[in-house]
Amino acid sequence: MHSSFRLALLLALGVPALHVIQAQSSSSNPATPGQDQTQGQTQDQAQQPPAAQTQGQISVQARIKARREQRRAAAIHDTYSRPYEMYVGMGYLRFVPGPDKQRVLFYSWNAGLTRYFDQRLGITVDGRGNYGTAFVGLNQFGLTRPAISVYSAMAGPTYRFYLQPRYSIAGRVLGGYAQGNFSGDTNGLGGKTLGLWPDGGTFSASGSVIGEWNLTPRVGIRLAPEYNLTGFGSTLQYSRGFTAGLAVRLGKQ
């Protein structure tokens, strides 16, 4: 009877102790299926950038790009929206002064005005003078290097095909009239006597590419390689050279 009483007492004390041990084990390792899934999702989200943050970065970059483009467009408008551009400068041209003469190096001045109808297209009026010394060879007259000159007035379209706030590139085609003076320094002999073209007028044409660098929105420097065509002596003279100078934009925007 004492043995049965002792067994019952051990069971009564052991069952509560077992529950206490199980409760402590559950509190130290609370691993349930739902909680494990939640922790996995949290770790995946920490590894991947949030979609809202990525979209925000793209939006900021787009706004920065749009503002930069707006500033560029405003600078181009401020520079090229004035209706008039006046230029003056100098240049040189390699010109054939007679049927069998070597080329003359013409030193030139030129000036002109362009009326622009928009930022790109305009009409140019151009005037220039060319001066040089022709070598005519040894002769009985003692004149070997008479001075000659050619003046021209031309007009035609100018088109800016590339615009930037600091520089532009344009193409220009001009046509008009040229007046040649080949006998003024021949002591009355006449240019034809020395193998030069006869004095007189003929057509003149020019094609050039104009590069312009802007010092300010209203003032720029320009360089224009040029191909020139004239018709003295009922023949064609193909001449190459360039003009360079200063350009000033005038008028209200």
NUBA-458025 format. One record per residue (C-alpha): residue in one letter; y, x, z. Coordinates in steps of 0.1 Angstrom, whole numbers, padded with zeros to 4 digits, always signed. Each point is the difference from the previous one (the first is absolute). Layout:
! NUBA-458025
aYXZ...
//
This chain:
! NUBA-458025
m+0000+0000+0000h+0023+0029+0007s-0008+0014-0034s+0010-0032-0018f+0033-0001+0019r+0008+0036-0010l-0008-0007-0037a+0023-0031+0000l+0028+0020+0016l-0003+0028-0026l+0002-0025-0029a+0030-0017+0016l+0019+0033+0002g-0011+0014-0033v+0010-0029-0023p+0037+0001+0009a+0000+0038-0003l-0014-0002-0035h+0028-0025-0011v+0026+0024+0014i-0014+0029-0020q-0001-0020-0032a+0036-0012+0005q+0013+0036+0004s-0019+0011-0032s+0016-0029-0020s+0036+0008+0012s-0004+0037-0009n-0014-0007-0036p+0015-0034-0012a-0015+0003-0035t-0003-0034-0015p-0004-0006-0038g+0034-0017-0004q+0018+0028+0018d-0017+0026-0021q+0011-0017-0033t+0036-0002+0013q+0001+0037+0009g-0013+0009-0035q+0027-0021-0018t+0026+0017+0022q-0012+0034-0010d-0001-0009-0037q+0036-0013+0002a+0012+0032+0016q-0016+0020-0028q+0016-0020-0029p+0039-0004-0004p+0012-0036+0005a+0007-0018-0032a+0034-0011+0013q+0010+0036+0007t-0011+0011-0036q+0020-0028-0016g+0030+0008+0021q-0001+0037-0012i-0002-0012-0036s+0029-0024+0005v+0022+0028+0015q-0008+0023-0029a+0008-0027-0026r+0033-0007+0017i+0009+0038+0000k-0009+0002-0037a+0020-0031-0008r+0031+0013+0018r-0003+0034-0018e-0002-0018-0034q+0030-0021+0009r+0020+0031+0009r-0010+0016-0033a+0009-0031-0021a+0034-0002+0018a+0007+0037-0007i-0009-0004-0037h+0022-0031-0002d+0029+0018+0017t-0003+0030-0024y-0006-0017-0034s+0016-0034+0002r+0035+0011-0010p+0007-0010-0036y+0017+0032-0013e-0010+0036+0000m+0024+0027-0013y-0011+0035-0007v+0015+0033-0011g-0016+0034-0005m-0009+0028-0023g-0030+0012-0020y-0013+0020-0029l-0015-0007-0033r-0019+0022-0026f+0015-0010-0033v-0006+0011-0036p+0035+0006-0015g-0010+0005-0036p-0029-0003-0025d-0014+0035+0006k+0018+0010+0032q-0015+0008+0034r+0005-0024+0028v+0033+0000+0019l+0001-0005+0038f+0026-0028+0005y+0017-0003+0034s+0009-0036+0006w+0020-0024+0022n-0010-0036+0002a+0012-0032+0017g-0011-0036-0001l-0001-0034+0017t-0030-0023+0004r+0002-0037+0007y-0031-0012+0018f-0010-0036-0002d-0025+0004+0028q-0015+0029+0020r-0018+0014-0031l+0015-0009-0033g+0034+0010-0013i+0021+0009-0031t+0015+0035-0002v+0030+0012-0019d+0000+0038-0003g+0025+0026-0014r-0005+0038-0002g+0013+0032-0016n-0021+0030-0011y+0013+0035-0006g-0017+0031-0012t+0002+0031-0022a-0020+0001-0032f-0014+0033-0013v+0004-0001-0038g-0010+0036-0007l+0019+0028-0017n+0023-0010-0029q+0030+0011-0021f+0023-0021+0021g-0005+0019+0032l-0009-0032+0019t-0033+0001+0017r+0003-0022+0030p+0024-0030-0006a+0004-0026+0028i-0013-0035-0008s+0001-0033+0019v-0016-0035-0002y+0013-0031+0018s-0020-0032+0004a+0004-0035+0013m-0032-0020+0006a-0012-0032+0018g-0034-0015+0009p-0023-0013+0027t-0010+0017+0032y-0029-0011+0021r-0010+0012+0035f-0038-0002+0000y-0005+0016+0034l+0021-0007+0031q+0000+0016+0034p+0028+0001+0026r+0005+0037-0005y-0006+0004-0037s-0006-0018-0033i-0014+0007-0035a+0014-0017-0030g-0003+0000-0038r+0029-0002-0024v+0004-0004-0038l+0034+0004-0016g+0013-0003-0035g+0034+0005-0016y+0023+0023-0019a+0005+0038+0000q+0029+0020-0015g-0006+0036-0009n+0026+0027-0003f-0015+0030-0017s+0030+0015-0018g+0027+0001+0026d-0006+0037+0007t-0006+0012-0035n+0036+0008-0010g+0000-0027-0026l-0032+0011-0018g-0020-0031+0010g-0032-0002+0019k-0020-0005-0032t+0012+0033-0014l-0016+0018+0030g-0032-0021-0002l+0009-0026+0027w+0000-0037-0003p+0030-0016-0016d+0025-0016+0024g-0004-0037+0004g-0016-0028+0019t-0036-0013+0001f-0023-0019+0023s-0011+0012+0034a-0030-0011+0021s-0013+0012+0034g-0030-0007+0021s-0002+0013+0036v-0018-0004+0034i+0024+0000+0029g-0009+0011+0035e+0025-0009+0026w+0001+0012+0037n+0022-0020+0023l+0022+0018+0024t+0013-0033+0013p-0007-0036-0010r+0031+0003-0024v-0001+0036-0011g-0028+0019-0017i-0007+0031-0021r-0018-0003-0033l-0020+0021-0025a-0009-0014-0034p-0022+0020-0025e+0010-0012-0034y-0011-0002-0036n+0029-0003-0025l+0000-0010-0037t+0029+0004-0025g+0003-0002-0038f+0025+0027-0011g-0003+0011-0036s-0022-0030-0009t-0028+0016+0020l-0014-0005+0035q+0007+0023+0029y-0024-0002+0029s+0016+0015+0031r-0013+0003+0036g+0020+0005+0031f+0010-0016+0033t+0030-0014+0018a+0007+0002+0038g+0027-0013+0022l+0013-0024+0026a-0005-0038+0000v+0021-0025+0020r-0009-0037+0004l+0028-0025+0000g+0006-0037+0006k-0011-0026+0025q-0036-0006+0008
//
